[in-house]
Amino acid sequence: MGESWLDDALDPQTRSLLTIGLVAALGQVGEVRLHTAGRCATAARRSRSARCSKHVAVYTGVALAVAALNVADEEIAAMAAADGAR
């Protein structure tokens, strides 16, 4: 992991915001807390962090909701097929 922080392909602010977004998407609240301190050290503004959080919420929340609905639809179809086979 240390190597990814030493790679200069991404600036520290971008890397920090990306990390917070990823750990938030994974539901790792403790990691969000830890990396927020890192974000502050990179001088990334709170407004950028808030925008990052909104972006994560839209894409992870919507994607999870759609996946759950698809699974529910599949289950309902399987139950209907089983009822029809009786």
Secondary structure, DSSP 8 states (H G I E B T S, - for coil): -HHHHH-TTS-HHHHHHHHHHHHHHTT-HHHHHHHHHHHHHTT--HHHHHHHHHHHHHHHHHHHHHHHHHHHHHHHHHHHHHHHH-
